[in-house]
Amino acid sequence: MKELSISLPVAERTYRLMIEKDHEELFRKAAKLIDKRIRDYSGSYAYKDKQDLLAMVALEYATSYLQHEQLLAVKGTEWEEKLEEIDQALHAYLKE
């Protein structure tokens, strides 16, 4: 895959990144989403500097990530159990 050098503004700073070309839109959307959440938090909470807001946004997204990870683990286990049931039923049917 081709790599691409991009500059992304996040919290009034610009960051240069090397990313896969196919991921450019994803990174740009993520940067915009972070900036939007920073603006939302800045209107709702007292803060000393952008670092406080960035920490709050990072905590929000890390928590969301962990919740989704747990949900996927549970769903994955449920799917494995269902597939095992189907597999056993198929084996039993084929032995008849």
TILUMDO-433335 format. One line per 3 residues: number of its first residue (from 1); for each residue x, y, z of C-alpha. Coordinates in Angstrom, 3 decimals. Each point is the difference from the previous one (the first is absolute). Layout:
// residues N
NUM) X:Y:Z ~ ...;
// end
This chain:
// residues 96
1) 0.000:0.000:0.000 ~ 1.085:3.537:-0.611 ~ 0.881:2.238:2.877;
4) -0.991:3.619:0.099 ~ 1.279:2.914:2.060 ~ -2.805:2.160:1.363;
7) -0.346:2.874:2.432 ~ -2.894:-0.129:2.423 ~ -1.115:2.844:2.241;
10) -1.058:-1.225:3.442 ~ -0.615:2.336:2.934 ~ 1.537:2.955:-1.817;
13) 3.218:-1.897:-0.774 ~ 1.025:-1.596:-3.242 ~ 1.345:-3.533:-0.027;
16) 1.808:-1.583:-2.928 ~ -0.691:-3.679:-0.487 ~ 0.986:-2.745:-2.387;
19) -3.055:-2.124:-0.668 ~ -1.244:-2.460:-2.564 ~ -1.653:1.902:-2.822;
22) -3.222:-1.987:0.448 ~ -0.306:1.294:3.582 ~ 0.209:3.721:-0.736;
25) -3.740:0.676:0.199 ~ -0.238:-1.961:3.259 ~ 2.791:2.044:1.610;
28) -1.488:3.304:-1.167 ~ -3.432:-0.931:1.364 ~ 1.572:-1.055:3.300;
31) 1.830:3.336:0.330 ~ -3.227:1.909:-0.680 ~ -1.868:-2.148:2.512;
34) 2.626:0.657:2.681 ~ -0.154:3.747:-0.638 ~ -3.792:-0.068:0.208;
37) 0.077:-1.817:3.344 ~ 2.606:2.492:1.281 ~ -2.334:2.862:-0.936;
40) -2.909:-1.783:1.692 ~ 1.985:-0.521:3.205 ~ 1.367:3.551:-0.020;
43) -3.555:1.325:0.027 ~ -1.079:-2.252:2.850 ~ 2.972:-0.186:2.368;
46) 2.532:2.320:1.577 ~ 3.520:-0.755:-1.153 ~ 3.487:1.425:0.298;
49) 1.348:-0.916:-3.423 ~ -0.614:-2.219:-3.019 ~ 1.832:-2.860:1.713;
52) -2.916:-0.326:2.436 ~ -2.463:-0.197:-2.878 ~ 2.142:-2.473:-1.911;
55) 0.194:-2.206:3.090 ~ -3.793:0.045:0.327 ~ -0.470:-0.882:-3.676;
58) 2.623:-2.763:0.234 ~ -1.747:-1.433:3.063 ~ -3.373:0.103:-1.759;
61) 1.286:-1.814:-3.081 ~ 2.078:-2.518:1.957 ~ -3.042:-0.871:2.114;
64) -2.148:-0.368:-3.114 ~ 2.652:-2.189:-1.627 ~ 0.170:-2.282:3.049;
67) -3.799:-0.294:0.153 ~ -0.130:-1.009:-3.663 ~ 2.862:-2.437:0.520;
70) -1.898:-1.664:2.861 ~ -3.181:-0.157:-2.069 ~ 1.853:-1.604:-2.902;
73) 1.572:-2.550:2.330 ~ -3.434:-0.954:1.344 ~ -1.517:-0.138:-3.476;
76) 2.985:-2.007:-1.253 ~ -0.517:-2.554:2.762 ~ -3.700:-0.228:-0.827;
79) 0.812:-0.565:-3.687 ~ 2.564:-2.662:0.869 ~ -2.572:-1.809:2.142;
82) -2.627:0.154:-2.760 ~ 2.483:-1.216:-2.610 ~ 1.003:-2.873:2.285;
85) -3.676:-0.951:0.363 ~ -0.453:0.076:-3.779 ~ 3.166:-2.028:-0.499;
88) -1.154:-2.641:2.480 ~ -3.435:-0.143:-1.622 ~ 1.581:-0.447:-3.435;
91) 2.295:-2.758:1.240 ~ -2.937:-1.769:1.632 ~ -2.087:0.310:-3.189;
94) 2.817:-1.247:-2.246 ~ 0.610:-3.050:2.233 ~ -3.613:-1.133:-0.418;
// end
